[in-house]
Amino acid sequence: MHGFGDARPAVLIKIATTHTPRSHDPNAAIVLPADLRETVAAALKEDVGSGDLTAALVPAGRLGRAKVITREAAVVAGRPYVDEVFRQVDPAVVVEWQVTDGDAVEPDQLLYRLSGPARSLLTGERTALNFLQVLSATATATRRYADVLRGLPCRVLDTRKTLPCLRNAQKYAVRCGGGVNHRVGLYDGILVKENHILAAGSIGAAVAAARASPAKVMIEVEVESLDELRQALDAGADMALLDEFSLADLRAAVALNRSHPHGPIKLEASGGVTLETLRAVGETGVDFISVGSLTKHVRAVDLSMRFEYAD
């Protein structure tokens, strides 16, 4: 058995027509990244460059076919990237998928078949596998965390600790795995941290400055104590990040949040959370638990492409 639970509701893939993801919303449609084509083009430029010298050894007219399997249990993410790789390499390549993003798969399971010009199959092979291996690894890690929180209203949240130039791709994969996206970058949300508070003079002043910003986005404050949480609530913050709180302090923070005149706001627990401690943190009543390792500590899923000539 693959060891992954049934798909949570957020894993059902709904590709939105808009390219603007809604952060912290577990019910938002899973948005196909707007930079998908550019990301794939950059990866192909990196690998193929001025041309595939080795594939040129294959006669131009030869046809091929291939199948891609997984050698280990995983959760699939990255179909649109594989499709785009072969679309850009050669539209004549046909990709026949046997799984969809968000599916849990087992060792030796067939993921997709390829057919078309042999040169094109070989040229696109590594770039396509790179995307599918990394994004499936992100989805797989996310599913493990999401399954631990099953039955609780708390959800696992990603961070900005992503691989360079794969921010949107990995955030897409987090959704495929059953997680929830935090802000995409520095442009679509405000997270007030210690240095911002020092510069402003106080939590209240920092939140007031954020409110005065022309960008009408969520304002979150990172707090390190119950007193700082109270200040964030007094200031009218939309959300608070509880940094390195003990379980007892997390429970106290939830109680304070519920009783405060400006509460409740959304609470995010962060700092040193592991699979072993995750459930206990979720049971304190926080809304989210952010886990940087979902996208930062990635071990690519072991996939294999088996190729043969078709003529």
N, C-alpha and C positions, 0 to 999 in steps of 0.2 A: 504493500500500500504506500501511497505517496506521503501520507502523514499530514496532509493539509485538510482543514475542515471545509465544509461547503462554502460556496462563495457568499460573502456578506452582501447586502443590498447594493452597496456602493461599487461592487465589482462588476455589476451588470453594465456592460459598455454601452454608453449612449454618446455618440459623437455629436457634439454641439455644432451649430452653424456659426456661432460666434467664436472668436479666439481669445476671449477675455475670461479667464478662470475666476471663480469666486473663492477667495481664501476662507479657510475654516468652515466650509459648508460641506458636510458629508453627503448632502442630497443633490449637490450641483452636478450637472452633466459632466462626464469625463471629456475634457476638451482636447481635440487634436491640436498639438502645438503649431502655432502660426509659423514658426521658423523651421518646420520639418524639412522642407525642400532645401533651404540654405544649409542646414546641419548636414544633410546627406551629401550635398554638393561639396562641402568642405572636407568631409571624410573621404570622398572619392578622389578629390584633388590631392589629398595627402597620400593616398595609396597608389593611385593610377598615374598621377602626374601627367607627363606628356604622352603616355601610352603604355600599355601592358606588353612589355618586350617578350615575356615568356608565352603568353597566350598567342602571340603572333606566330609561334612555331606550329600552331594547329592550323590545318588548312581552312581557309575562310568559309568554305561551303559546308563543313561538317556540322552535324547536329548532335546534340547531347541531351541527356536527361540526368536528373539527380534527385536524391531525397535527403532530407535533413531530419535527423533523429536527436533526441536528448539521451544522454547517457546517465542522467540522474533525475530524481524527482525535482520538480520545479513548478513555478507559476509563470505562465507565458506573458510576456509583454514585449512589444516591438514590431508587431505585424506591419503597421503602416510604414515603418522605416525600411523593412525588408522590401516591401512592394516598391517603395520610392527608389531604393538602390537600383533595382533591376529596371525600373521605368527609365531612370537616367542613363544607365549603361546601355540598354537596348530594349525598346518597347516590344520587340518580337519575343522576348522571354515571357513564358507563361508560368505564373505562380499559382499552385493549387493548394490551398490551406486545408488542413485536417483539424485544426484547433483555432480557437479565438483568444484574443487577449483576455486575461483573467482566468483562463482554464488552468486547473491543476493537472500536471502530467506526470507520468511514471517513467522509469528507466526503459530505454529502447522504444519509446513511443514515437511514431511518425508525426512530425510537425507540419511539413509541407513538401510538395514535389515541385520540381522545376523541369521545364523543357524549352528547347530553343537552340539558337546558335551556340555551339560548344565554346567558342572564344568568350562569348558574353557571360555564360554561366561561370566560367573559371575566373573571369575578371571581377565579377561582382561577389564572388563567394566570400572572401574574407571580410569585406566591409559589411555585408549583410549579416554574417555570423557575429561580427563584433557588436553590432547594435543589438541583436537578439540576445546574445549572451549577457551583456551588461544590464540591459533593461529587464530581462527576466530575473537576473540576480536581485535587482532592486525590488521587483514585485514579490519575489520569493521571500526575501527578508521581511518585507512589509506584512505579508500574509501571516508569517509566524507570530509577529507582534499582534496583529489584529485578532488572530485566533485566541490568544491568551486573554484578550479583553472581551471575548464573546459573552454576551449577556449583560454587560455593563453599558451605561450610557456614555462612558468615556471612550474617546477614539485616539488612535495613534496619529501623530502629526509629524510631517517632515520639516526640514530646516533648509537653510541656504548652503549647507555643507555638501555641495554637489561636485561632480567632476567638471573641470573646466569645459565650457562650451556645450555641456549636456544638461544644463539646468532644467529646461522645459521638458526634455525627453525623460529625465529621471522623475520629475514631478508627475508626468503622465504615468510612468510605471508605478509610482506609489499609489495612485488611484486604482490602477489595475489590480494591485495587491490588496486593496481594501483599506488603504490609509486615506488621510485627509491632507490637503495642501495648506501649508502656512503661506505667507506672502511669497510671491515669486522672487522679488528683488527689493532693492532699496527704494523703488519708485512707486510701489503699489500698497504700501503699508508703513506705519510709523511704529518702531519699537524703541522706546525710550530706555536707555541703559545708564549705567553709573556715570560715565563720562558726560553724557548729555545733561544729567541731573546736576552734576558739579558745575557745568558751564552755565546752566540756567539759574542755579542757586537753590532750587528745591524741586521736588516732584510736582508740586502745584504749578510752579512757574513753567516747568518744562511742558506739562500738559497744556497749559494756557497758550504757550507759544505754538504748540502743535495744532491746537484748535484754530489759531489765527492763520494757519497755512492755507493757501488757496486749494490745496489738494484735500478733498473730502474723503479721507480714507480712515480705516480703523486705527485707533491709537491704543497701543499696548505699552504697559510699563513693566519693566523687570524689577522685581522687589526681592529683597534678601531677608526680610523680617515681617512680622505681623504689623508692626508699626508702619513700615513702608507701604504695606498693602492698604492699611487704613488711609494713609495719605493719598494713595492712588484712587481709592474709592471717593474720598472727599473731593478730589480734583475732577472727578467725572470721567476717568479713563474707561475705555470700552472693554478692556481685557487686561489681565495681569499675568505675568510670567513669574511663577514661584520658583526661584533659583535655589537648588540644593536644600530644600526644606525637608525636615524629618517627617516621618509618617504622622507623628503627633501634631506637628506644626501644620501639615497639610490639612488635617481634619479641623484644626482650629481656624485655618484660613477659610475653609469652606463654610464653617459656622459664621464667621465674621462677615463673609460675603453675603450670606443669606439674610443676615439681620441688619445690614447697613442700609440707611435710607436711599443710597444711590445704587444699591445692589438688587438682585445679583448680576454680576458681570461674568463673562467667561473666564475661567481659570485654567492656566496651562502649567503643568508640572514639568520641570526640566532639570537635567544635571545628573549624570551617572546612572541613568535607569537602564537596567538589563532585562533580559527575558525572565530571569529569576525573580526580580523585584517588581516587575511590571504590574502584575495583578494586584498586589497589595497597594501600590500607588493608585491604581484605578479605583479601588474600593474606598478610597478616602472621600470620593465625591467630586474630584476635579473633572473638568470637561474634556481636557486634552492632555496627552503626554507627548512631548516632542522628543524625537530620537534621531540624533545626527547620523548614527551608524547605518541607517537605512540606505543612505546615498553615499556615505563617505567610505565605509568599510565594505567595499564590494568585491566579492569573489565570483568571477564570471561562471555562469552555468556551463557545464561541459556538453557541448553539442558537436555533432559530426555530420559532415556532408559526404554522401557516397555518390560518386559520379561515374557515368559510363557513356560511351558513344552510342548514338541511336541509329547509326547507319553503317 
